[in-house]
């Protein structure tokens, strides 16, 4: 269960500002113009005092993608930036990488292939340190695209789109468990992935499905509170009170029935409480 610092709790229906958070980004965040999401990560990591670690190992070109984010955060004014360019799983057990993490205020996991990211880092001392620091509110952790997909215990590793929900539409794997109660899908409406997320939730109805559009971020601020920012929407699927699914009794490619789901579509400024299962709109200006 994600636990962050007390100042991030819900206050009068709105989240208070906090430096600590987990930022789950749907991919393709603006890196050129306003950079709203990236500026928010930088600000929460300490602004000019930010010490940022970039983990680019989901990418097939980690050096290129790592340098791209380095230049962005350098331009913003971060005091220190480290690229944890991990190419072999054994590196995640090397104390030198953990020492690099020790004084960081923010960690950013880039996009690429979520299976590659997990195969290199899952259950390594380095990733366990990142997970613990994020859950204790000691760092700001952000993941974009593949870096977002790995946040839950159950992870969408791949699949299709444009079909009715069915079990064959989604490939599941074990993620990093940073926010274990959710299953995340990214590039969500941009790539028509609603049926894919529904298929995943049919298999794991005890989890919340979180679908995040491109250039959009679900910010987990503590005690189950999610705040939405960005240009698109965050879709939340709650199946905990569902009354029926035929998932266990039909073939892998047969369409799924799912009865009595709760669906929330949230846009910039909206909040959602995972524990109370309530959505709130931003207060009028």
C-alpha positions as CSV (number, residue, x, y, z in Angstrom):
1,X,0.0,0.0,0.0
2,X,1.4,3.4,-1.0
3,X,2.2,5.6,2.0
4,X,3.5,9.0,1.5
5,X,4.1,12.0,3.8
6,X,1.2,13.3,5.9
7,X,1.1,16.7,4.1
8,X,-0.1,15.0,1.0
9,X,-3.4,13.9,2.5
10,X,-6.8,15.1,1.2
11,X,-7.7,18.5,2.7
12,X,-11.1,20.1,2.1
13,X,-11.6,18.0,-1.0
14,X,-8.3,19.0,-2.6
15,X,-4.8,17.6,-2.3
16,X,-2.2,19.8,-0.7
17,X,1.1,20.5,-2.5
18,X,3.8,18.0,-1.6
19,X,7.3,17.4,-2.8
20,X,6.8,13.6,-2.6
21,X,4.7,11.6,-5.0
22,X,4.6,8.9,-7.6
23,X,3.9,10.3,-11.0
24,X,2.5,7.8,-13.5
25,X,2.7,9.2,-17.0
26,X,0.9,7.9,-20.0
27,X,3.8,8.4,-22.4
28,X,4.7,11.0,-25.1
29,X,4.8,13.8,-22.4
30,X,5.6,17.2,-23.8
31,X,9.4,17.6,-23.9
32,X,9.6,20.7,-26.0
33,X,7.1,23.4,-25.2
34,X,5.4,23.9,-21.8
35,X,6.8,20.6,-20.4
36,X,4.1,20.9,-17.6
37,X,4.5,17.3,-16.4
38,X,8.3,17.3,-16.5
39,X,8.4,20.7,-14.7
40,X,6.1,19.3,-12.0
41,X,8.5,16.3,-11.5
42,X,11.4,18.7,-11.3
43,X,9.7,21.0,-8.8
44,X,8.6,18.2,-6.5
45,X,12.2,16.8,-6.6
46,X,13.5,20.1,-5.2
47,X,13.8,22.6,-8.1
48,X,17.3,24.0,-8.1
49,X,18.3,21.5,-5.3
50,X,16.9,18.5,-7.3
51,X,19.2,15.5,-7.5
52,X,17.8,13.3,-10.2
53,X,18.5,9.7,-11.2
54,X,17.4,8.7,-14.7
55,X,16.7,5.0,-15.3
56,X,16.6,4.5,-19.1
57,X,17.0,0.7,-19.3
58,X,13.5,0.1,-20.7
59,X,14.8,1.6,-23.9
60,X,16.8,-0.2,-26.6
61,X,18.8,3.0,-26.8
62,X,19.3,3.8,-23.2
63,X,22.3,6.1,-23.7
64,X,20.3,8.2,-26.2
65,X,17.1,8.4,-24.2
66,X,19.1,9.0,-20.9
67,X,20.9,12.0,-22.5
68,X,17.7,13.4,-23.8
69,X,16.2,13.6,-20.3
70,X,19.5,14.7,-18.8
71,X,19.5,17.8,-21.1
72,X,15.9,18.6,-20.2
73,X,16.5,18.5,-16.5
74,X,19.9,20.3,-16.9
75,X,18.1,23.1,-18.7
76,X,15.6,23.3,-15.9
77,X,18.4,23.8,-13.4
78,X,18.8,20.5,-11.5
79,X,21.8,20.5,-9.2
80,X,22.8,16.9,-10.1
81,X,21.7,14.4,-12.6
82,X,22.9,10.7,-12.8
83,X,22.0,8.2,-15.5
84,X,21.8,4.7,-14.2
85,X,22.6,3.0,-17.5
86,X,22.0,-0.6,-16.5
87,X,22.6,-3.1,-19.3
88,X,23.0,-6.3,-17.2
89,X,20.9,-7.6,-14.3
90,X,24.0,-8.0,-12.2
91,X,24.4,-4.2,-12.2
92,X,21.3,-3.9,-10.1
93,X,23.1,-5.7,-7.3
94,X,26.2,-3.5,-7.5
95,X,26.5,-1.2,-4.4
96,X,27.9,1.6,-6.6
97,X,24.5,2.1,-8.2
98,X,22.8,2.1,-4.8
99,X,25.2,4.7,-3.6
100,X,24.3,6.8,-6.6
101,X,20.6,6.5,-5.5
102,X,21.2,7.4,-1.9
103,X,21.2,11.2,-2.1
104,X,18.7,11.5,-5.0
105,X,15.5,13.4,-4.5
106,X,13.9,12.2,-7.7
107,X,14.0,9.1,-9.9
108,X,12.7,9.1,-13.5
109,X,12.0,5.8,-15.4
110,X,11.8,6.3,-19.1
111,X,9.7,4.5,-21.8
112,X,10.6,1.5,-23.9
113,X,9.8,-2.1,-23.1
114,X,8.3,-2.9,-19.7
115,X,9.4,-6.5,-19.9
116,X,13.0,-5.4,-20.5
117,X,12.8,-3.0,-17.5
118,X,11.5,-5.7,-15.2
119,X,13.9,-8.4,-16.4
120,X,16.8,-6.1,-15.6
121,X,15.6,-4.6,-12.3
122,X,12.8,-6.5,-10.7
123,X,13.8,-7.9,-7.2
124,X,17.3,-6.3,-7.4
125,X,18.6,-4.4,-4.4
126,X,18.6,-1.2,-6.5
127,X,14.9,-1.5,-7.4
128,X,13.9,-2.5,-3.9
129,X,15.6,0.7,-2.7
130,X,13.7,2.8,-5.3
131,X,10.4,1.1,-4.3
132,X,11.0,1.6,-0.6
133,X,12.1,5.2,-1.0
134,X,9.0,6.0,-3.1
135,X,6.6,4.3,-0.8
136,X,8.1,6.1,2.2
137,X,7.9,9.4,0.5
138,X,11.7,9.9,0.5
139,X,11.9,10.6,-3.3
140,X,9.6,11.6,-6.1
141,X,9.3,8.7,-8.5
142,X,8.1,9.2,-12.1
143,X,7.6,6.6,-14.8
144,X,6.5,7.3,-18.4
145,X,5.1,4.8,-20.9
146,X,6.9,1.5,-20.0
147,X,8.0,3.2,-16.8
148,X,4.3,3.6,-16.0
149,X,3.2,0.1,-16.9
150,X,5.5,-1.4,-14.3
151,X,4.0,0.4,-11.3
152,X,1.5,-2.3,-10.2
153,X,2.1,-5.8,-9.0
154,X,0.2,-7.1,-12.0
155,X,1.5,-5.6,-15.2
156,X,0.2,-5.4,-18.8
157,X,3.2,-6.6,-20.8
158,X,1.6,-6.3,-24.2
159,X,-1.5,-7.2,-26.2
160,X,-3.8,-5.9,-28.9
161,X,-6.5,-3.3,-29.4
162,X,-9.6,-2.6,-31.4
163,X,-11.5,-5.8,-30.3
164,X,-14.1,-6.8,-27.7
165,X,-12.5,-7.6,-24.3
166,X,-11.2,-11.2,-24.3
167,X,-8.4,-13.0,-22.4
168,X,-6.2,-13.3,-25.5
169,X,-6.2,-9.5,-25.9
170,X,-3.8,-8.9,-23.1
171,X,-0.5,-10.4,-22.0
172,X,0.1,-10.1,-18.2
173,X,3.3,-10.3,-16.2
174,X,4.5,-9.3,-12.7
175,X,5.5,-5.7,-12.4
176,X,7.6,-3.8,-9.8
177,X,4.8,-3.5,-7.2
178,X,5.4,0.2,-6.4
179,X,1.6,0.8,-6.3
180,X,0.4,-2.8,-6.0
181,X,-3.3,-2.1,-6.0
182,X,-3.4,-0.8,-9.6
183,X,-3.0,-2.2,-13.1
184,X,-1.7,0.6,-15.4
185,X,-2.1,0.9,-19.2
186,X,-0.6,3.8,-21.1
187,X,-1.0,5.6,-24.4
188,X,-4.6,4.7,-23.5
189,X,-7.2,6.4,-25.7
190,X,-4.5,7.3,-28.2
191,X,-4.1,3.6,-29.0
192,X,-7.7,2.3,-28.2
193,X,-6.7,0.2,-25.2
194,X,-9.9,0.2,-23.2
195,X,-10.8,-3.4,-24.1
196,X,-7.2,-4.4,-23.2
197,X,-7.5,-2.9,-19.7
198,X,-11.0,-4.4,-19.2
199,X,-9.6,-7.8,-20.1
200,X,-6.8,-7.4,-17.5
201,X,-9.3,-6.3,-14.9
202,X,-11.5,-9.3,-15.6
203,X,-8.6,-11.5,-14.6
204,X,-7.8,-9.4,-11.5
205,X,-11.0,-7.7,-10.3
206,X,-9.5,-6.8,-6.9
207,X,-7.3,-4.2,-8.6
208,X,-8.1,-0.8,-10.0
209,X,-7.5,-0.4,-13.7
210,X,-5.8,2.9,-14.5
211,X,-5.7,4.0,-18.2
212,X,-3.6,7.1,-18.9
213,X,-3.6,9.1,-22.1
214,X,-0.4,10.5,-23.7
215,X,0.9,13.8,-22.2
216,X,-1.2,13.0,-19.1
217,X,-0.2,12.1,-15.6
218,X,-1.8,10.4,-12.6
219,X,-0.1,11.7,-9.5
220,X,-0.4,9.4,-6.5
221,X,0.0,11.7,-3.5
222,X,-0.6,9.4,-0.6
223,X,-3.3,7.5,1.2
224,X,-4.8,6.4,-2.1
225,X,-5.2,9.9,-3.5
226,X,-4.8,10.4,-7.3
227,X,-4.6,13.9,-8.9
228,X,-4.8,14.2,-12.7
229,X,-2.8,16.7,-14.8
230,X,-2.1,17.0,-18.5
231,X,-3.8,17.3,-21.8
232,X,-5.7,14.0,-21.9
233,X,-7.7,11.9,-19.4
234,X,-7.1,9.2,-16.8
235,X,-9.7,6.3,-16.9
236,X,-10.3,4.4,-13.7
237,X,-12.1,1.1,-13.7
238,X,-13.3,-0.3,-10.4
239,X,-14.5,-3.9,-10.5
240,X,-14.6,-4.6,-6.8
241,X,-18.4,-4.5,-6.7
242,X,-18.9,-6.3,-10.0
243,X,-21.6,-8.9,-10.0
244,X,-20.5,-11.2,-12.8
245,X,-17.9,-12.1,-15.3
246,X,-17.7,-15.1,-17.6
247,X,-13.9,-15.0,-17.7
248,X,-13.3,-18.4,-16.2
249,X,-15.8,-20.2,-18.4
250,X,-15.1,-19.1,-21.9
251,X,-12.3,-19.6,-24.4
252,X,-9.3,-17.3,-24.6
253,X,-10.7,-15.4,-27.7
254,X,-14.3,-15.4,-26.7
255,X,-15.8,-12.0,-25.7
256,X,-16.0,-11.3,-22.0
257,X,-19.0,-10.2,-19.9
258,X,-18.4,-7.8,-17.1
259,X,-21.4,-6.6,-15.0
260,X,-21.7,-3.7,-12.7
261,X,-18.3,-2.0,-13.2
262,X,-17.7,1.6,-12.0
263,X,-16.0,3.8,-14.6
264,X,-14.5,7.3,-14.0
265,X,-13.0,9.5,-16.7
266,X,-10.9,12.2,-15.1
267,X,-9.3,15.3,-16.7
268,X,-6.9,18.0,-15.5
269,X,-7.5,19.0,-11.9
270,X,-9.8,16.1,-11.0
271,X,-9.0,13.8,-8.1
272,X,-9.8,10.3,-7.2
273,X,-9.6,8.5,-3.8
274,X,-8.8,4.8,-4.3
275,X,-10.0,4.0,-0.7
276,X,-13.3,5.9,-0.7
277,X,-13.9,5.2,-4.4
278,X,-14.9,8.8,-4.9
279,X,-14.0,11.3,-7.6
280,X,-13.9,15.1,-7.1
281,X,-13.8,18.0,-9.5
282,X,-11.5,20.9,-9.0
283,X,-12.9,23.8,-7.0
284,X,-14.0,26.8,-9.1
285,X,-11.3,29.5,-9.5
